[in-house]
Amino acid sequence: MSDTVAESAAAPAVVRHAEEVMGTVFSFDVRGGDADAVRAALDEAIALLHRVNEVFSTYREDSQVSRLARGELTLEECDPEVAEVLELGAEAERTSDGWFSMRYQGRLDPTGIVKGWAAERAARLIAAAGVSGVSVNGGGDVQLLGVPGSERPWRVGVSDPLRPGGLAAVVSAAGADELAVATSGTSERGAHIVDPRTGRSAVTDLVAVTVVTPRLTWADCWATAAFAMGSREALVWLESLPDVEALLITAGDEVRCTGGLASRLG
């Protein structure tokens, strides 16, 4: 699925595109830059996402990750990106004391890190084409780079999980060259987050965790891990991480946030 729009030359150049891949929709919003260079970079970013799906999908029996999990491939025989993602995932596991995991039912499953990593990588690829700003939204998790215009920053609305159609907050990227916003919760996909310590769906007092940090790779991981922890332990842990702010919403409609989050709202 695609929907590309270029605005008039009188306004800053805008190119928008939506691509269905990896079981969700990735939306691109690109500002400025040479039109041909932007189109080429966008095409390359889209191809990257489809290639990531081919390599990492746990739903495809022929993907490298599926074959690696079955012992049909060694890590050395896989594309270099597989080792890169597994190394990042191992770092996320260490940082979260195991609350983030790349295993599901005893099998290798890097799903929890791949989407954020891929969206961040696509955004950086487009930014390298000389644009003034780019936003890549992968199924609701967003990587922002640069600015959309000279007078305004990127802003991301955070859905209220208890009030469909409402917003719990609006995150502003003012003053930041890069910012990512990722949310984990039950409102969109139900109880899909696994507690790595039990192997079953995580049962906590939370309905949503939104993490704000420069890189979407980590924002996605930290939101998933924090949700599995529950609000009390998650808030303490998130406060300990550098350059990380977060908003936590409980099933009882209690809102908790890290100390510096207010500086990112607006």
N, C-alpha and C positions, 0 to 999 in steps of 0.2 A: 504494500500500500504506500502511495506517495502523494505528497501535496506540497509542491514547491511554489513559493510566491516571491517575486522580486518587486520591490516598491519603486516608485518613480525616482528619477535621477535628482529631483529637487530635494529629497530627503536622504539621510544616510542609507547607503545600500543595505538591503535586508534580503536574505535568502532563508526560507524556511522549508523544511522537508520532514516527512514522517516515514519511517521504515519499520515494517513488521518483521521482526527477527527475534530469535531466542525466546519465543513464547510470549513476547510483549511488543510494545511499540516504542521505538526510539525516536524522539523528536529533536530536530536540530533547528537552532535559531542563530544565524551567522550575520554579523554586522561588519560592514566595511570590507576593504580589500578589493583586489582586481577580480572582476567577474569570472574570467577564465580560470584564474588560479583557485578561486573559491569553489567553482564547479568541479575542478579536478580533485581538489582536496576532499570535497564532500563525497565524490564517487569512491575515492580511496578509503575513506572512513566507513562508508557503507559496506564495501567489499571486506574490510577488516572485520566488521561485526558478523557477517555471514561466515567468514572463515573461522572466527572464534566459535561460532555455533557448531560448525562441522567438527572442530577439534575437541571441544570440551563438553558437548551435550551428553548427559547421562541417559537421555532417551533414545539416542542413536547407538545401535549395537556396533556400528562400524567406526564410531568416533575414537580418536586416539586415547581419550580418557577411559572410555569403556574397555577398550582393548588392553590398556595398561592395568586396569583394575582386575581383569581376568588373567593377567600374566602372559598375554600374547605379544606384548611389546615391552621393551625395557625403557626406562626414562631417557636413556641416551638415544634411543631410536625415535623418540617423539620430537616434534618441533621444539625449538628452544623455549618458546613461550610457555610450554607445559611446565618445565623446570622453574621458570620465573614465577608462575602463578603458585606452584606448590611451595616455593620458598617464601613467598609473601603470606600464604596461608599458614605456614608453620610459624611465621613471626606473629601473626594474629592469634594463633593458639597460645603461644607463650605469653604475649601481652595480656591476654584475657584470662590467663590461668585455666585454659581449657574450656571456657564458656563458648568460645567460637571453635567450631570443629569442621574439618574437611572429610568427615566420615559419616555415613548414614547406614544404619543397620549393618555395621561392620565393613562396609565397602567404601572405597575412595569416592568422594563426592565433593568437588570444589565449587559447587553451584553457588554457595554463599558469598564467594569472593569474585567470581568470574564476571558477573554483570556490571558491578561497579568498576572493576578494573578495565573492562572493555569500553565502557562509556567514557571514562577518564582518558583512556588512550586515544579514542576517536576525537575527543575534544582537543587534545594536545596536537594531534595530527593536523586538524583544521587551523588551529591557532598559528602553527608554523608557516601557514600560507600567507601570513601578513595581514590577517584581519584585525579589526579593533576589538572585537569581542565575539565569544561563542558560548552558547548554552546547549548542552546535550542532556536531555531528559530520558533516562532509561526506565520506563515503567514507574515513574514517580520519584526516582532518585536522580539528582541533578548535579552536573559538574559545570561550574561557571568559570570562565577565563576572560580577562580584559573587561571592557565596559560596553554597554549597548549604545551609548551616546555620550557626548561631552558633558552634559548637564545632569545625568542620572545614572544610578547604579542598577545592576541586576537585582530583582526582587523575586522571592519564591514564596508562594502561599503554602502553608502547612494545613492539610485538611484536619478538621475536627472529627475524630473517630466516633464521637458520641452524638454528633449533630450533622447528619448527612447534608452536604451542600454548604456547610459552614466552614470557617477557617479558625484554627486554634491560634495561629500566629502568622506573621509575615516576616521572613528573614531577608535582610538587606546585605548586599555585598559591598556596601560603601566603604571605600578605603582599602579594599582587598583586591589584589591582582588575580587571585584564584580563591574559590570557595566552593564547597560541596555540601549538599543537603540530602540526607538519606533517612528514610523512615521504615521501621519494622513494626508490625502490629497485626491485629487479627481482623480489622474492619474490612479489608479488601479481599483477603485470601483465606480467612478463617484461621484455625489453629495449625499453621504450617511450620512454625518455628519449633525446632527440636531441642530438648534439653539433653546436651551431650552426656550428662551423667546418668541418665536413665534410658536414653534412646527413644523416649516417647515425647509427645507434644509437650512443650513447656507450659506449665500451669503456674502463673504468677498473678500478682495484683494489677499488672499493666495491660492496657489495650493498645498503647502506641509509645514508641520511643523515636524521637527525631534527633539526629546528630548533625552538628555543623562543624566542619573542619576543612582545611584546604583541599584534601584529596578524597575523591569519591571512593577509591579503593578502600580506604580506612573507614570512612563514614559508614559505608555499607556494613563492614565487618563489626564495627563497634555498636551500631544500632541492633544488629542481630544478637550479639553477645549480651548487651545490656538488657534486652527484652527477656532473655532466658534467665537472667539473674534475679529479676524482680526489682521493684523501685528502690528499696532501701540500699541494697548492696550495689546496685547499678549506679546510683547517684554518687556514692562515695568513690567508686572506681572511675567513673567518667570525670569527676573533679580532679583525679590524679593524673590524667592524661594531658600532655602539652597540646596547646592550640585546639582544644576540643570544647565545644559547648553543646548542651543538650536540653531538650524539653521532654518530660515524661508525663504521661497521662494515665491515671489509674481507672479501673472499672468503676470506682466510686466517684469519678469526676474530680479527682484531686490532681492539681497540676504542680509538678515539681520541676525545677530547672537548676542548672549549674550557675555559679555566681556571676559569670561574665556574659550570660546569654542576652541580657538586656541591651548590651552594646551592639548586638547583631539584629535587633528587631526594629522594624520601621517601614 
